[in-house]
Amino acid sequence: MSMLAWIGSKVFDLVHQNNLVYNTCWEDPRLDREVLELGPDDTVMVITSAGCNALDYLLDSPAHVYAVDMNPRQNALLELKAAGIKHLEFEDFFAMFGKGKFPRLQNIYRDALRPSLSPWSRDYWDSSLDFFDDTWRRTFYFRGTSGTFAQLVSFYIDHVVRLRPAFNELLEAKSVQEQREIYDKRLRNHFWTDLIKFVMSRDFTLSLLGVPPAQRDHLEKQYPGGIVQFIEDCLETVFAKLPLQDNYFWRVYLTGDYTHDCRPNYLVPEHFQKLKSGLIDRVSAHTNPVQVFLEQHPGKISRFVLLDHMDWMTGANAHYLKGEWQAIVERAAPETRILWRSGGLRTEFVDEVEVRIGNRTQRVGELLTYHRPWAERLHELDRVHTYGSFFIADLKV
């Protein structure tokens, strides 16, 4: 490992071991739910992230959703959302997680929410309720490391390139054609300055966004122009090729809040009530590596949503990938579907992993049936559009 790679790895570890990284999920659950085809007997294991998508999957009424994350702060966030769904009225819940500002939280947290939290989560939120303070410059969605980056971008838009009016018009555009005209005429050549390109190429910046050095390496090797060109191309797709009217992912990081017309499903009144009526009891948070969770889990899992975390387990960490896939094949139900994303364009490293099944050794690629046209079609429609690829595979063991 080079010195620069070692430094990048240490910076990433420092950021992730001490902070809430994701304050909202950056994977499009509309695609996931089409792929998962959840029924009442399905059990789902998903990387927690901010918990938004675990709540979204519940709306299809699976038997249970297991949210697993090594960062206990991410699970603490899901627990707080679950407690809010159980014990708050919708208007208060929307103020908290829709607007990101809830000045009454200090008054109701101890009696209404805290008793539903695990001990670790109680300690965390006891000292972090100011994330929801009603301040003039910050909302919950400008907190955590990814939120801090969003706030810095907001400062850049407002005070450096002074493009806020153009971004506001973009978010209010009524058609993709209108978005394209605004982007081409008012944003493209004014937003992508040498400064923003320099910032986006730094390991520290990428660490704030949850991009590990191994994932950056995949893009640098596989995408023409490297990671900066990839980001620029992705944003052009989001802003000028796909409808923005329901793109709550980018709206919240550009403005700091959701609106009643543009928000995740768990913040829609009828879905909130459906969760509150009992579905919320079907989600649980687990602070562990995926492998450890699966080795300790007594039952079978029929759906795995692995996000992009396998990108992290390449190169020197490949042994973790082998252990995780061994646990997956041992806990997989007879009809199992797995989906994952990657920062790179390809994930041959998954197919090459060897696992033991009974007395024989097989490569994971021999056990997977890929749905490549389906995945490619959905990937083009991804509202987030920050991943290089999307994979859907059925596992037969």
WOPE-V191100 format. One record per backbone hydrogen bond with DSSP energy under -0.5 kcal/mol. CO is the residue of the C=O (numbers start at 1). NH is the residue of the N-H. E is the energy in kcal/mol with one decimal. If there is no record, write none. Layout:
BEGIN
{{CO & NH & E} {CO & NH & E}}
END
This chain:
BEGIN
{{2 & 6 & -2.4} {3 & 7 & -2.6} {4 & 8 & -2.5} {5 & 9 & -2.3} {6 & 10 & -2.2} {7 & 11 & -2.5} {8 & 12 & -2.2} {9 & 13 & -2.4} {10 & 14 & -2.4} {11 & 15 & -2.3} {12 & 16 & -2.5} {13 & 17 & -2.3} {14 & 18 & -0.6} {15 & 18 & -0.6} {19 & 21 & -0.6} {20 & 145 & -2.2} {21 & 23 & -0.6} {21 & 146 & -1.9} {27 & 29 & -0.8} {28 & 31 & -0.7} {28 & 32 & -1.4} {29 & 33 & -2.8} {30 & 34 & -1.2} {31 & 35 & -2.0} {32 & 36 & -3.2} {33 & 37 & -1.4} {39 & 42 & -1.5} {42 & 63 & -2.1} {42 & 64 & -1.1} {43 & 302 & -1.3} {43 & 303 & -1.8} {44 & 66 & -3.7} {45 & 305 & -3.1} {46 & 68 & -2.7} {48 & 51 & -2.6} {51 & 55 & -1.7} {52 & 56 & -1.7} {53 & 57 & -2.6} {54 & 58 & -1.2} {55 & 59 & -0.6} {56 & 59 & -1.2} {57 & 60 & -2.0} {58 & 61 & -2.4} {64 & 44 & -2.5} {65 & 67 & -0.7} {65 & 284 & -1.9} {66 & 46 & -2.5} {66 & 68 & -0.6} {67 & 286 & -2.8} {68 & 48 & -1.8} {69 & 288 & -0.8} {70 & 72 & -0.8} {71 & 74 & -1.1} {71 & 75 & -1.1} {72 & 76 & -2.2} {73 & 77 & -1.7} {74 & 78 & -1.7} {75 & 79 & -2.7} {76 & 80 & -2.1} {77 & 81 & -2.2} {78 & 82 & -2.7} {79 & 83 & -2.6} {80 & 84 & -2.3} {81 & 85 & -2.4} {82 & 86 & -2.1} {83 & 87 & -2.2} {84 & 88 & -2.4} {89 & 93 & -2.4} {90 & 94 & -3.1} {91 & 95 & -1.9} {92 & 96 & -2.0} {93 & 97 & -2.9} {94 & 98 & -2.3} {94 & 99 & -2.1} {95 & 101 & -1.8} {98 & 258 & -3.0} {100 & 140 & -1.7} {102 & 105 & -2.1} {104 & 107 & -0.9} {104 & 108 & -1.3} {105 & 109 & -2.6} {108 & 112 & -2.8} {108 & 113 & -0.7} {109 & 113 & -1.7} {109 & 114 & -3.1} {113 & 116 & -1.7} {114 & 117 & -1.8} {118 & 122 & -2.6} {119 & 123 & -2.1} {120 & 124 & -2.1} {121 & 125 & -2.7} {122 & 126 & -2.4} {123 & 127 & -0.9} {124 & 127 & -0.7} {125 & 128 & -0.8} {125 & 129 & -0.8} {128 & 131 & -2.0} {129 & 132 & -2.1} {130 & 133 & -1.7} {132 & 102 & -2.9} {133 & 135 & -1.6} {138 & 135 & -0.7} {139 & 142 & -2.0} {140 & 143 & -1.7} {143 & 147 & -0.9} {144 & 148 & -2.1} {145 & 149 & -2.0} {146 & 150 & -2.1} {147 & 151 & -2.3} {148 & 152 & -2.1} {149 & 153 & -2.5} {150 & 154 & -2.2} {151 & 155 & -2.3} {152 & 156 & -2.3} {153 & 157 & -2.7} {154 & 158 & -2.6} {155 & 159 & -3.1} {155 & 160 & -0.7} {156 & 160 & -1.4} {156 & 161 & -2.5} {156 & 162 & -0.7} {157 & 163 & -2.5} {157 & 164 & -0.7} {163 & 167 & -2.2} {164 & 168 & -2.7} {165 & 169 & -2.1} {166 & 170 & -2.1} {167 & 171 & -2.3} {168 & 172 & -1.2} {169 & 173 & -0.6} {170 & 173 & -1.0} {175 & 179 & -2.0} {176 & 180 & -2.7} {177 & 181 & -2.0} {178 & 182 & -2.1} {179 & 183 & -2.9} {180 & 184 & -2.7} {181 & 185 & -2.2} {182 & 186 & -2.5} {182 & 187 & -0.7} {183 & 187 & -1.4} {183 & 188 & -3.2} {187 & 190 & -1.4} {187 & 191 & -3.3} {187 & 192 & -0.5} {188 & 192 & -1.2} {191 & 193 & -2.2} {193 & 197 & -2.0} {194 & 198 & -2.2} {195 & 199 & -2.6} {196 & 200 & -2.4} {197 & 201 & -0.7} {198 & 201 & -0.9} {199 & 202 & -1.5} {202 & 206 & -2.0} {203 & 207 & -2.2} {204 & 208 & -1.9} {205 & 209 & -1.2} {206 & 211 & -3.1} {207 & 210 & -1.4} {210 & 212 & -0.7} {212 & 215 & -0.6} {212 & 216 & -2.0} {213 & 217 & -2.4} {214 & 218 & -1.6} {215 & 219 & -1.7} {216 & 220 & -2.8} {217 & 221 & -2.0} {218 & 222 & -1.9} {219 & 223 & -2.8} {222 & 224 & -0.5} {223 & 226 & -2.6} {225 & 229 & -0.9} {226 & 230 & -2.0} {227 & 231 & -2.5} {228 & 232 & -2.3} {229 & 233 & -2.6} {230 & 234 & -2.5} {231 & 235 & -2.4} {232 & 236 & -1.9} {233 & 237 & -1.9} {234 & 238 & -2.4} {235 & 239 & -2.9} {236 & 240 & -2.4} {237 & 241 & -1.8} {237 & 242 & -1.3} {244 & 247 & -1.7} {246 & 248 & -1.7} {247 & 251 & -1.8} {248 & 252 & -1.8} {249 & 253 & -0.9} {250 & 254 & -1.6} {251 & 255 & -2.2} {252 & 256 & -1.9} {256 & 141 & -0.6} {259 & 262 & -0.8} {262 & 259 & -1.9} {264 & 267 & -1.6} {265 & 268 & -2.0} {268 & 271 & -0.6} {268 & 272 & -2.9} {269 & 273 & -2.4} {270 & 274 & -1.6} {271 & 275 & -2.5} {272 & 276 & -2.6} {273 & 277 & -1.8} {274 & 279 & -1.1} {275 & 278 & -1.5} {275 & 280 & -2.5} {278 & 281 & -1.3} {279 & 282 & -2.4} {280 & 283 & -1.2} {282 & 65 & -2.9} {284 & 67 & -3.0} {286 & 69 & -2.2} {286 & 288 & -1.1} {289 & 293 & -2.5} {290 & 294 & -2.5} {291 & 295 & -2.4} {292 & 296 & -1.7} {293 & 297 & -1.3} {301 & 333 & -2.5} {302 & 337 & -2.3} {303 & 45 & -2.6} {304 & 306 & -0.6} {304 & 339 & -2.5} {305 & 47 & -1.6} {306 & 309 & -1.5} {307 & 341 & -3.6} {308 & 311 & -1.8} {309 & 312 & -0.9} {310 & 313 & -0.9} {311 & 314 & -0.5} {314 & 317 & -1.6} {315 & 318 & -1.6} {317 & 320 & -1.5} {317 & 321 & -0.9} {318 & 322 & -1.8} {319 & 323 & -2.0} {320 & 324 & -2.3} {321 & 325 & -2.3} {322 & 326 & -1.9} {323 & 327 & -1.8} {324 & 328 & -2.3} {325 & 329 & -2.5} {326 & 330 & -1.4} {327 & 331 & -1.3} {328 & 331 & -0.5} {328 & 332 & -1.2} {331 & 301 & -2.6} {334 & 336 & -0.7} {336 & 395 & -2.3} {337 & 304 & -2.2} {338 & 393 & -2.5} {339 & 306 & -2.4} {340 & 391 & -2.8} {342 & 388 & -1.7} {342 & 389 & -1.6} {347 & 350 & -1.8} {347 & 351 & -0.8} {348 & 352 & -1.5} {350 & 353 & -1.3} {351 & 365 & -1.9} {353 & 364 & -3.0} {355 & 362 & -2.6} {357 & 360 & -1.9} {360 & 357 & -2.9} {362 & 355 & -2.9} {363 & 366 & -1.5} {363 & 367 & -0.6} {364 & 367 & -1.6} {364 & 368 & -0.8} {367 & 396 & -2.2} {368 & 370 & -0.6} {369 & 394 & -2.4} {370 & 372 & -0.6} {371 & 375 & -2.3} {372 & 376 & -2.8} {373 & 377 & -2.4} {374 & 378 & -2.3} {375 & 379 & -2.5} {376 & 380 & -1.4} {377 & 381 & -0.6} {378 & 381 & -1.1} {378 & 382 & -0.6} {379 & 382 & -1.0} {389 & 342 & -1.8} {391 & 340 & -1.7} {392 & 371 & -2.6} {393 & 338 & -3.2} {394 & 369 & -2.4} {394 & 396 & -0.5} {395 & 336 & -0.9} {395 & 397 & -0.5}}
END
